[in-house]
Amino acid sequence: MQIESVIPPQAGRRFKAALFDFDGTLSLIREGWQGVMIPYFCEELNAAPGYVSDRESTAVVTEFVDRLTGKQTIFQCIALADEISRRGGTPKDPAEYKSEYLRRLMQKIDWRRKGLADGTIERDSLIVNGGARFVNALRRAGLEIFCASGTDQPQVREEAALLGFDRFFGENIFGARDEDASACAKEAVIRRLIHERNIQPGELLSFGDGYVEIELVSSIGGYAVGVATDEKHGGIDEGKRTRLLNAGAGAIIADFSDAEAILSYLGIKEGDNDDL
């Protein structure tokens, strides 16, 4: 597997912790979510008095959905409400947009969740290639591993368990919480690592397919690997690749299929720390 190296890690750099995004980085359960969110948001936007054309609405919605990918879903719903206001409309509460989007999404992906639960769908078919093997390799190498998602925390923990990732992350799986809707879950985890776990920014790795987790870690001096998986067909998604490079990714990979090559590139030696 080819690793696109933009800024190689410094020789001798030692990583102590790794932060993973979930949807699109490790999990394919929600593959196709943009195809639910963008058309629905366009429906709402097109009803505003300032409607111009379907093409313009699609461009506007796609831009803010992509830019906010990785943050909690509510941030994209807030952006929709702001755009409706800008066009002279009266927006609903962003929570209403979130509720309807999730209802539509669950209709699309419920068969995957049920299939994983009853064993009629193999876990590996809904995991980004090599994802489970790689997460375990980092754990065996002695790194603290964390998963943070913009998906609501109960659902991300449930879907992580369906795919078996709870074996590796344990309680270190975090998502959006209604009681703290305006906070970024990934930023909160990074703060916790730095202030409570005594992890220095330069000792932190991140893996993600969204702008947010890449920008957050690279901006503080951590090392961010962009996972530009084409979730439907495999290989590289060029749109993701461009977004991740713009966010500050130090390297781009299509998936985790060649764990040894990625570990070698990062200067990490897999150990035998396996207490599962």
C-alpha positions as CSV (number, residue, x, y, z in Angstrom):
1,M,0.0,0.0,0.0
2,Q,1.3,3.4,-0.9
3,I,1.7,6.1,1.8
4,E,1.6,9.6,0.4
5,S,4.1,11.4,2.6
6,V,3.6,15.2,2.8
7,I,5.6,16.0,6.0
8,P,7.4,12.8,7.3
9,P,7.6,12.4,11.1
10,Q,10.9,13.5,12.6
11,A,13.4,10.7,13.0
12,G,13.3,9.5,16.6
13,R,9.9,11.0,17.3
14,R,8.1,8.9,19.9
15,F,4.3,8.6,19.9
16,K,2.4,7.8,23.1
17,A,-1.2,8.2,22.1
18,A,-3.4,7.8,19.0
19,L,-6.8,9.4,18.4
20,F,-9.1,7.8,15.8
21,D,-12.2,9.2,14.2
22,F,-14.9,6.5,13.8
23,D,-17.3,6.9,10.9
24,G,-15.4,6.6,7.6
25,T,-12.1,6.0,9.3
26,L,-12.8,2.7,11.0
27,S,-16.5,2.1,10.4
28,L,-18.5,1.8,7.2
29,I,-21.8,1.3,9.0
30,R,-22.8,4.9,8.1
31,E,-21.4,4.8,4.6
32,G,-23.5,7.0,2.4
33,W,-24.6,9.5,5.1
34,Q,-23.8,12.5,2.9
35,G,-26.3,11.2,0.4
36,V,-28.9,11.5,3.1
37,M,-27.9,14.8,4.7
38,I,-27.2,16.9,1.6
39,P,-30.5,16.2,-0.2
40,Y,-32.5,16.7,3.0
41,F,-30.7,20.0,3.8
42,C,-31.2,21.2,0.2
43,E,-35.0,20.5,0.6
44,E,-35.0,22.8,3.6
45,L,-32.8,25.5,2.0
46,N,-34.8,25.5,-1.2
47,A,-37.9,26.4,0.7
48,A,-36.3,29.7,1.9
49,P,-37.4,32.9,0.1
50,G,-33.9,33.5,-1.3
51,Y,-33.9,30.2,-3.3
52,V,-31.9,30.6,-6.5
53,S,-31.4,27.2,-8.0
54,D,-30.9,23.5,-7.0
55,R,-27.4,23.7,-8.3
56,E,-26.5,26.6,-6.0
57,S,-28.2,25.0,-3.0
58,T,-26.3,21.8,-3.5
59,A,-23.0,23.6,-3.7
60,V,-23.7,25.7,-0.6
61,V,-24.8,22.7,1.5
62,T,-22.0,20.4,0.2
63,E,-19.4,23.0,1.2
64,F,-20.5,23.4,4.8
65,V,-21.2,19.7,5.3
66,D,-17.7,18.8,4.1
67,R,-16.1,21.6,6.1
68,L,-17.8,20.5,9.3
69,T,-17.3,16.7,8.8
70,G,-15.9,15.4,12.0
71,K,-17.7,17.8,14.3
72,Q,-21.0,16.9,16.0
73,T,-23.9,16.6,13.6
74,I,-25.6,19.6,15.3
75,F,-22.9,21.9,13.9
76,Q,-24.0,21.1,10.4
77,C,-27.6,21.6,11.4
78,I,-26.7,25.0,12.9
79,A,-25.0,25.9,9.6
80,L,-28.2,25.0,7.7
81,A,-30.3,27.2,10.0
82,D,-27.8,30.1,9.5
83,E,-28.0,29.7,5.7
84,I,-31.8,29.7,5.8
85,S,-31.8,32.9,7.9
86,R,-29.3,34.5,5.4
87,R,-31.8,33.8,2.6
88,G,-34.7,35.4,4.5
89,G,-36.3,32.3,5.8
90,T,-37.3,31.3,9.4
91,P,-35.3,28.3,10.4
92,K,-36.4,25.5,12.7
93,D,-34.4,24.7,15.8
94,P,-31.2,22.9,14.6
95,A,-32.1,20.0,16.9
96,E,-35.2,19.4,14.7
97,Y,-33.0,19.2,11.6
98,K,-30.7,16.8,13.4
99,S,-33.7,14.6,14.5
100,E,-35.1,14.3,11.0
101,Y,-31.7,13.7,9.4
102,L,-31.0,10.9,11.9
103,R,-34.5,9.4,11.2
104,R,-33.7,9.3,7.5
105,L,-30.2,7.9,8.1
106,M,-31.4,5.1,10.3
107,Q,-33.9,4.1,7.6
108,K,-30.9,3.7,5.2
109,I,-28.5,1.9,7.5
110,D,-30.7,-0.1,9.9
111,W,-30.2,-3.3,7.9
112,R,-26.5,-3.1,8.5
113,R,-26.8,-2.7,12.3
114,K,-29.3,-5.5,12.5
115,G,-27.1,-7.8,10.3
116,L,-24.1,-7.2,12.5
117,A,-26.2,-7.9,15.7
118,D,-27.6,-11.2,14.4
119,G,-24.5,-12.3,12.7
120,T,-25.8,-12.3,9.1
121,I,-23.3,-9.6,8.1
122,E,-19.6,-10.2,8.7
123,R,-17.9,-7.5,10.7
124,D,-15.0,-7.2,8.3
125,S,-17.3,-6.1,5.5
126,L,-18.2,-3.0,7.4
127,I,-14.7,-2.1,8.8
128,V,-12.3,0.0,6.8
129,N,-9.7,-2.5,5.4
130,G,-7.2,-3.5,8.1
131,G,-8.8,-1.1,10.7
132,A,-9.1,-3.6,13.5
133,R,-5.7,-5.1,13.0
134,F,-4.1,-1.7,12.9
135,V,-5.8,-0.4,16.1
136,N,-4.7,-3.5,17.9
137,A,-1.2,-3.1,16.6
138,L,-0.9,0.3,18.1
139,R,-2.3,-1.0,21.4
140,R,0.2,-3.8,21.4
141,A,3.0,-1.3,20.7
142,G,2.0,0.4,24.0
143,L,0.2,3.5,22.7
144,E,-2.9,4.7,24.5
145,I,-5.7,4.6,22.0
146,F,-8.8,6.7,21.9
147,C,-11.8,7.0,19.6
148,A,-13.8,10.3,19.2
149,S,-16.7,10.8,16.9
150,G,-19.2,13.5,16.0
151,T,-21.9,10.8,16.2
152,D,-24.0,10.8,19.5
153,Q,-22.0,8.9,22.2
154,P,-24.6,6.1,22.8
155,Q,-24.7,5.3,19.1
156,V,-21.0,5.4,18.5
157,R,-20.4,3.1,21.4
158,E,-23.1,0.7,20.2
159,E,-21.7,0.6,16.7
160,A,-18.1,0.2,18.0
161,A,-19.3,-2.8,19.9
162,L,-21.1,-4.2,16.9
163,L,-17.8,-4.1,15.0
164,G,-15.7,-5.3,18.0
165,F,-13.7,-2.2,18.5
166,D,-14.8,-2.0,22.2
167,R,-12.2,-4.8,22.8
168,F,-9.5,-2.3,22.0
169,F,-10.7,1.1,23.1
170,G,-12.6,0.0,26.2
171,E,-14.2,3.1,27.7
172,N,-12.0,5.4,25.6
173,I,-14.8,5.9,23.0
174,F,-16.4,9.4,23.0
175,G,-19.1,11.0,21.0
176,A,-21.5,14.0,21.0
177,R,-23.5,14.5,24.1
178,D,-26.8,16.5,24.3
179,E,-25.8,18.1,27.6
180,D,-22.7,19.6,25.9
181,A,-23.9,20.1,22.4
182,S,-21.8,23.1,21.6
183,A,-18.4,21.5,22.5
184,C,-16.3,19.5,20.1
185,A,-15.9,15.9,21.4
186,K,-12.5,15.5,19.7
187,E,-11.2,18.8,21.1
188,A,-12.3,17.7,24.6
189,V,-10.5,14.3,24.2
190,I,-7.3,16.1,23.1
191,R,-7.4,18.5,26.1
192,R,-7.9,15.5,28.4
193,L,-4.9,13.7,26.9
194,I,-2.7,16.8,27.3
195,H,-3.8,17.9,30.7
196,E,-4.8,14.7,32.5
197,R,-2.7,12.0,30.8
198,N,0.4,14.2,30.5
199,I,0.7,13.5,26.7
200,Q,2.7,16.2,25.0
201,P,1.2,17.5,21.7
202,G,4.2,16.1,19.8
203,E,3.5,12.6,21.2
204,L,0.0,12.5,19.7
205,L,-1.1,10.8,16.5
206,S,-4.5,11.2,14.8
207,F,-6.2,9.2,12.1
208,G,-9.3,10.5,10.4
209,D,-11.2,11.2,7.3
210,G,-12.6,14.6,8.4
211,Y,-11.2,18.1,8.4
212,V,-11.7,18.6,12.1
213,E,-9.6,15.8,13.7
214,I,-6.7,16.4,11.2
215,E,-6.7,20.2,11.8
216,L,-7.0,20.0,15.6
217,V,-4.0,17.6,16.0
218,S,-1.7,19.1,13.3
219,S,-2.3,22.7,14.6
220,I,-0.9,21.8,18.1
221,G,2.1,20.0,16.8
222,G,0.8,16.4,16.7
223,Y,1.0,14.2,13.7
224,A,-2.1,13.7,11.6
225,V,-2.7,10.9,9.1
226,G,-5.5,11.4,6.7
227,V,-7.5,8.3,5.9
228,A,-8.9,9.1,2.4
229,T,-10.9,5.9,2.0
230,D,-13.4,5.7,-0.9
231,E,-16.0,4.0,1.4
232,K,-18.0,2.5,-1.5
233,H,-15.4,1.3,-3.9
234,G,-12.1,1.2,-2.0
235,G,-8.9,3.0,-2.8
236,I,-8.5,6.8,-2.6
237,D,-11.4,9.3,-2.5
238,E,-9.8,12.3,-4.2
239,G,-12.3,14.7,-2.6
240,K,-11.3,13.4,0.9
241,R,-7.7,13.5,0.0
242,T,-7.8,17.2,-1.0
243,R,-9.8,18.1,2.2
244,L,-7.4,16.2,4.4
245,L,-4.3,17.8,2.8
246,N,-5.9,21.3,3.3
247,A,-6.5,20.4,6.9
248,G,-2.8,19.7,7.5
249,A,-2.4,16.0,7.1
250,G,1.2,14.9,7.3
251,A,0.5,11.7,5.3
252,I,-2.4,10.2,3.4
253,I,-3.4,6.5,3.3
254,A,-6.3,4.8,1.6
255,D,-6.8,2.3,4.5
256,F,-4.9,0.3,7.0
257,S,-4.3,-2.8,4.9
258,D,-0.6,-2.6,5.2
259,A,-0.2,-2.1,8.9
260,E,3.5,-3.0,8.9
261,A,4.3,-0.2,6.4
262,I,2.3,2.4,8.3
263,L,3.9,1.5,11.6
264,S,7.4,1.6,10.0
265,Y,6.7,5.0,8.5
266,L,5.6,6.3,11.9
267,G,8.6,4.7,13.6
268,I,6.5,2.5,15.8
269,K,7.5,-1.1,16.6
270,E,4.6,-3.4,17.3
271,G,5.1,-5.2,20.6
272,D,3.5,-8.2,22.3
273,N,1.5,-6.2,24.9
274,D,-1.7,-8.2,24.4
275,D,-3.9,-8.7,27.5
276,L,-7.2,-9.3,25.7
